[in-house]
Amino acid sequence: MILNLRTLTTSLVIMLSLGTSANTAQASSSSLSLPLQDTSSQPQDLTLEPAFWWAGMHNPELQLMLYSRDFPSLPQQLKVDIQGQGITLKSLEYTDNPHYLFINLDLSQAAPQTFELIISSTDLASKTSASKTNTPLYRLPYTLQARAEGSRERKGFSNKDVIYLITPDRFANGDTSNDNQADMLEQVAANSPSNLSNPSPPYYPDARHGGDIAGISQHLAYLAKLGVTQLWINPLLENNQAQYSYHGYSITNLYRVDPRFGSNEDYKALVAKANKLGLGVIKDVVVNHIGSNHWWLNDLPSQDWLNGATKTPLNNHESKPDLIQSADTKSSTIKSSVTSPRFTSHRRTTVQDPYAAAQDHIDFVDGWFTDTMPDLNQSNPKLATYLIQNSIWWVEYAGLSGIREDTYSYADKGFLAKWSKAVMAEYPNFNIVGEEWTANPITVSYWQKGKINADGYTSDLPSLMDFPLYEKLIASLNEPESWDTGFIKLYEMLANDVVYADPSKLVLFEGNHDTNRIFSLVKENIDLYKMALTYVLTAKRIPQLFYGTEVLMTSPTEGRHDGVVRSDFPGGFANSATNAFTGQGLSEPQRQAQHFVRTLLNYRKQSPALQSGDLLHFVPQDGVYVQFRCALNAPLSAEQKAEALKSRIQNNSLTQHNACTQPSADKVMVIYNKNDKAVTLDINRFASVLGDSGAATDIISGKTVSLNQAITLPHAGVTILELKPNSKTKTKSPQNAGLPSRQDSMYPGNQTNALTRAHTNNSANNLAKHSTQKGTQS
């Protein structure tokens, strides 16, 4: 939010009336002066950011950025007076651009109030201070609001949650009146689906389609019923770019919601409404870059505000082809001082590689993504403070439960440590997930809080996107089973969890706005699709789904097709042929998929085992992979822990305190089967976990499954079972409860349990051939 007085002359600004409170009337005045460099000042505008703040924040310091072309030239100087209670003016700072003034305040003694910032110029030509005259320039009201109750203690997203990612322009158009704005360069495309009487591809996949905050708000009940608990929404801030503005990652105003989505107030109301339905909201934050039409580009705060901008390109790395804008757009927005930027090399390991050349590190961190995404220099302390405050401002203003930080490793890593520490210090129970797009767990683990790094780097970032596990999930489902292909890749990737400070806090996903659709990636095989979603929703991670996954939305499978991946949600636009919100027009496979997702999500909401339980898995054999998630109803006693540890050591096992070895634990068994023909699962292998369980409930069908007789798995599919204790089975001695003896482990034939299940789904082949779903992209 910006206090922008572009239409007011200097004299009008001076005469701004300010309603004073009793506190203001009794306030003390604090002032500092700062000499400015000589420049020709032209009355144009006044911008103050942030436009308001809060009293009682953990960090009592506040930096105000004031911009005006009316600031005087030498031989004058600016003087700032503060009329308010408990507010200390610490310092004034400036840059090599005299149009900017940075005002540093100490609010440690300040209560909620509205105070005055009085900006004046002093004539330095006079020989004595007594003869100097002050010329008022601005009298600015500034409000310190009271914080919402419990704001500091707000809880961030956690393993109890399921995150649902929404691309707002493509989810639902709830207010067609805001589609086109006179002051915005890009309007809703004339032949986008929302404007077609008979929508069908091809249409403009990279244009704006008209989805907005109102559309999300109108369908919150659908999302709550589906069973998700957190909404991650792609950036909603102003993107006043001529092309590709729909995706939101070229921000042109960091304090303003894009008017084609709604207003700041609409966003705040959306969060409040979502909270009432049990849904949190995660903001997509970008600190690495801005859009080339950001107002800073008209008059940069300092020469070092941006990275990698020179008159001669320093390298030949190409920018993302799907985001490149026209030459006319670039030349009209990027000024001569920032022409010919160098582009990032995308070599992320140069940040932590002990052998990396310094120039290679610079080429990665300081390079731009595209011509239209100027790279910010976060090592500039004023910019760093600006970005930190901006993130905190949105959390406090909107009432957020999390932040997803875009392109995490691309920013200055010293700044990232300060940024994550500042946000988490303000909200100790909050959560932030960073995007580090690499398949290497070591690269990802470098950024997580608690990781001991060889170079001494420390971070306060709690979570990261688990790209390594996602990549193996896709590969394992699409490969044939062999010694080193298929499920074994997924199994062995989990062994890398030892490199993370806390792998359970990672966010695992089946897809996002940058990846191709999961249903397409598994060749529209409904059984493989269910395996993928089951794995994400039952893994020892925080799960995330992409909008439309629940109704089998599709995409190309090779290369980047962002505009198609981010197709319109069925039913979100006036001329949609199908409606996933109501179920109207959905095919049978789509209905089945939606029911499957809804059933599993709502079960997970009340399952301690799936939310926070331990994981125990068995080496995949013959195309079958079995995992258990287990949570104790009550903590183990000291004696039980000691005995369990002793037994685990004796049996050469690393799962020393795993709840899956305890008979009293809540347990969920997940069986992944890739075989196209009937197979029988040898239940004896899992005796150490099954213990006294005599039966289980199939979470999807609700049927009871006996664990005391042999039943065959008919063909490929996934089975999710909640285990039940068998009261008729003799209880084992406490010291050995749930722990197999060596004899039991070596001679599984001594065990009598066996497991199969009745497969109630139709043939995968019969389902898949009906599941092309071309209409879901319209």
Steps between C-alpha positions, in 0.01 A plus 500: 500500500647838395420851615514659155429871470587546137211737431572734793719807467753580770275766651207259520714240672610759755137574581401135559280498808570238762255385765697502825436284801571580861819303467608710204424826675733406785764351272863589503687604186812333368696615195817439301646677197665359191686681219390418148693497174439762232237410242222664301181416684172483312172476695349167398402266780544379855523134598532369855554128570378327704190721528431388859644263761415348838594575858632217713695311234787275611746712304434859614693659215327628187649631176284737297586559135390844384520592132438844353631698207412811703792448734721810481848534358802649676564730677207366695450205725202296610376505854261242643288563808299228670195602698388193689535319830780253569646524148873556459653617175824301486650616173443630150675336208524572131645342189662632185148590383387813691134424430502237773513545875515210747364576846596261780273491804508329840148401607588307816311747719219577255135409546243486218449854374507731201798733504641762264804488280592862427744532212656843447801655330747729672681789331871438549605833346451683829814551707339421835252241611278772643444649157427169329145452386310172465275456201239225558465258214270230635294431810427127478270305731642158589308232687626234736218249522424264785597141423230235473465288811740205492674622185849418623389151605333419167557139394651429161421205275629164623488125441137508606420696184451434131592794276295576188678713238289742296596708197241774559455617139404143404291380797172696488375836377274626775492866393506572128490875564868504600626306197617808314652803670582826323835539675612141428695418184353153445130421484309171493558346158215531252504129428578368847258229618300744711408697186412209273150360458645164401843487662753252371874515435682664346460821697756736648660283769739777607239779520288611793177302540332698777522286814512702820473513879122503481509173306707333771280642774182369338638144497661475842225261610596260219863507613411445864276206409774358279714476812790737437598730786739757352480708181823598328403763244743606225594871533204737514700824501493750217664375179459789259688334215395498135514119475495195727364702789260223603761291682583775748878468526593837341381720785473872431371609841592305813227658714202476264281210392454502122164672437409230247501260796335738743627727776710472813176500698363216286811294574472562872131406492581181308745391771250574776223305323736210431606489866138462609478189282820353642719610211828690536652712224865489390638800311730451202788744562769608254810675635735406215361727230227744399322584174659738253201734533548545873493871580857476631620453141394856422740633761711236679557562872874444449742385234550169681128426550512240219746227409657417166393809307766636265522652155674185371375148569740306724385157386276338246270297723149489361193607692185290534337503154147484641545829687686717249313818411517706184786735421257794507401415856860464612622823344211697646557386858865421557700820509839561346671442834375141514511384140648172377473302822688176539288193561540249778688181424256302722804314642362476853781288644745791462356642824627205708763334278837527685679502164280745310665794327391839635385616157278195460334582830444858386358386166241294686398734783524836320350396166146581391235238420376698200518849353179581685610374844769735634711324763504670841823557691405386849852578629391865496398544868217742427347267242550204733307676777232604251445139389499362855245758612285436193474128581412572863252769397296254293502232771375750758255680270335199337529248786703241311601152615804459279732624228621314194822669388556489125844424343653482846867438428519769230504784754801604705546224758609739775177690451298176496637411844400844634161489328402156632628585848307828511170348387526202735607724790184706447283185479670208684227246407483608137620301200683581178575264213769587247526393138835339415433320173759226489495121516800494734404460869833645613432823310152527648607413856755785504222755551303340783511625856717283720724370222869504593672613181870466422528872422331600827189639331192499723139551399169549677297360211283221644393328178585445135323349203605136467594495133736202540225272632251633243738416214545144628125459547434578134786277383407205722139492378595511133784247502475121488594318818856365514799495732568872452184642340147562614402514868858441613590856391235638731604268781868589476439875470355497852837384631620850413277642774808479722642812332205717606469673835133398504369318190147481641466877455561485124206559266438214256279561197350314206535807280505878496466791259843426349465123449291301258179345632532177696217320320676561170841407638368154596353458149143554626510174694250538783672246724841665468330833562353367824839364603659840443241687705501238773876523530490880530215494754641220717873581488685635803483847350265798473288421190405744224254456212461711186155635415308271266703191581193358671312501167781367279604823328754426227793664321775418252764271647818636341651847532354813660139588415419728792187656359348158429609348833320793663176442311164615630342302781180332371204706613697809594398697192164587351527281192658191658370179347544315829480609861728332754350706782158340452600183314291593196638353178792315659593166347489184711881489539494865612228425755692200627820703532326783682335253741833327561677828579217629720481174695874481564532869586220491754634181655842660532350795689423269794790256473793560740692226318488679163549845648792446733569128526825316448577338167612140453534354152612172349721443197276468192469142378338368184335830419350550848611777738367515857517794737365557852424825680457462876429736791497419870185568699718573803873557533722207590628469855872520565508122551320436171738729311802330654370153419407599146845651446669185634296277273558718197877488556491124546308465176736739318221747421511880475129543576569517873194687621272455201138498609426232241665245730261584785173303527304792643574735210250622243618343174429550133630250245542606137554239229611606152460229238615541140424146385245456223418152622388361833764475773493377859666713763707309758375657821758325717758749385315778683439318829716744697254778413170315477547346842158411645298673231234257387318721254523824310267750335545600137502879524352555154232227485429483872505120491654285770798290397608196701867464579459134593445348159663509160335721239645587162570847360328482159711750301670839502367741758551652842346378826485718813415316822441622851608219732287385790625319813376144553377461856489119465870475422728429794683812608877484478713583802555877538874477452461328163174659387506556127861384469565178304747246629790390280323168448186678379706718267701213358211255465194695389323170440441481876258794465143429399371841383430568134350791316318559179208721415195493275568739218183702440620732223448444131786404273765770455483452127123550493534820702799648326352486152216728615730750672650726234310799645580751229214714615654565841739753347222728381 
